[in-house]
Amino acid sequence: MPLGTDPRRPLTVGALFSQSGPTAFVERSQHDAFRLAVEEINEAGGISGREVVPVTYDAQSDPLRFCQLAEHMLDEDGAALLIGCYMTNTRQAVVPVVERRRALLAYTAPYEGFEYSPNVIYGGAVPNQHILLLARHLIRQVGKRFYLVGTRYTFPIESNRVMMTLVAEQNGDIVSERYVRLDARRSELMQIVEDIKAKRPDVVFCTVVGEAAALFYELCRDFGVADTTTIASLTITEAELALMPRGLAEGHLTAATYFQSIDSPANRRFVERYKARFGLDRPVNAMAETAYGLTHMVLEAVGRCGSVAPEAVRAELARSEFAAPQGNIRLDPDNSHFYLWPRIGRAEADGQFRIIEQTPAAVKPDPYLINHSLEDWASLPAVPPYAQAG
């Protein structure tokens, strides 16, 4: 699938994000970052002189609609490739579409790993780039009794499975594992919070996503759970904090490859441009950073190799680094995931995260945890906060 050289013909790119539904507030940040990257590319002359034209619809946080929109964008809108998706079940709905059409999906979120498709570039963190560092920190600094709660779909279930393995290796204890619907109501969450209060774990590992996450943290505060138990997450970002009353999540932890508070020239430029474009009150988060960096990397790779064929784009991405807001990153040609920068952030009252631990270099992706062993716990040295990459 050669790109073509006619500068009069725009390059159409399908953007798969939601503007409504329980996860829309996160996906809007991804979509905004995607738009910012496209605008920057067009300002710099486009892709091989061709303007990038995004096409998008409201995917409504619905996997079936993601699938239908992916088909429509590729078949009817003439999209050369697709960028987007947040929840795993939406990505899983789109993967068969791009595989049947030999098209490319650039996936813009961290996920649970244990997947490979030759038609997907995986832009976000996998378990060895978020859960491993978080589990080690919690067991060393907080305690070994874990309560697992998440939304009932693939990412929380698989993330909990990995966390259970890591806790067991350190002779810890999983006191309970509970799941809620994506649109969980107060009564459903209240039952779990009451159980947490009764069981008194050291850690609540929370992978509740969407608007229900803010309600869960509110109930933990109201029932006094947050006073005695550390809540740790992979999914609470600056976007979720913006939905919560000020200071609600203060002191609790998130593992991610990006926080808005990263003090580096590349990140300061990104944050300044994002806020100038979309508003000073709009927080930047890891999902937005992934969408921004991946859009730049994939489209620029398309321009360099002159093709939108997945194998050609992968090969081109593996030949160069990108100065992402999180630090310099590059594609691992072995598995189509990226070398990324694991970090742990502690939520502050102002809605930002203070980085309390990070790896000293970008970490090779290991989506299947093939190389995981107990030695991994000693091979992730902490470095002083704000000794940032880039």
CORUR-V527160 format. One line per field, one symbol per residue. ss: DSSP state (H for helix, E for strand, - for the rest). phi: phi as a letter, one per 30 degrees, with the letter a starting at -180 (. if undefined). burial: b if it has 24 or more other ideal C-beta (glycine too) atoms within 12 Angstrom, else e. A space follows every 50 residues. Layout:
ss: ???
phi: ???
burial: ???
//
This chain:
ss: -E--------EEEEEEE------HHHHHHHHHHHHHHHHHHHH---E--E -EEEEEEE----HHHHHHHHHHHHH-----EEEE---HHHHHHHHHHHHH H---EEE------------EEE----HHH-HHHHHHHHHHH---EEEEEE E--HHHHHHHHHHHHHHHH---EEEEEEEE-----HHHHHHHHHHHHHH- --EEEEE----HHHHHHHHHHH--HHHH-EEEE----HHHHHH------- --EEEE--------HHHHHHHHHHHHHH-------HHHHHHHHHHHHHHH HHHHH-E--HHHHHHHH----EEE--EEEEEE----EEEE--EEEEE--- --EEEEEE----E----------HHHHH------------
phi: .ddjbdddcdcdbdccbccbjdcddddddddddeddddddddddjichic ddcdbbbddihbeddedddedddddcdiddabbkibdeddddddeddddd chccccdcadadiiabbdcbccdcdcedcbddddddddddcclcccccba ddadeddddddddddddddchdbcdabbbbdececeddddeddddddddh ddbcccbdciddddddddddddcidddbbdcbbcbdcedddddceeiece jdcbcacbbedecbeddedddddddddckddcdcbddddddddddedddd deddciacdedddeddddcbcbddedkdbaddddbiccdbcdbbccdcdd icccdcaaddadcddbdchdcdaddedccbddbeeidddi
burial: eebeeeeeebbbbbbbbbbebbbbbbbbbbbbbbbbbbbbbbeeebbbeb bbbbbbbebbbbbebbbebbbebbeebebbbbbbbbbbbbbbbbbebbee bebbbbbbbbbbbbbebbbbbbbbbbbbbbbbbbbbbbbeebbbbbbbbb bbbbbbbbbbbbbbbbbeebebebbbbbbbebebeeebbeebbebbbebe bbbbbbbbbbbbbbbbbbbbbebebbeebbbbbbbbbbbbbbbbeeebbb bbbbbbbbbbbbebebbeebbebbeebbeeebbbbbbbbbbbbbbbbbbb bbbebebbbbebbbebbbeeebbbbbbebbbbeebbbbbbbbbbbbbbee bbbbbbbbbeebbbbbbebeebeeebeeebeeeeeeebbb
//
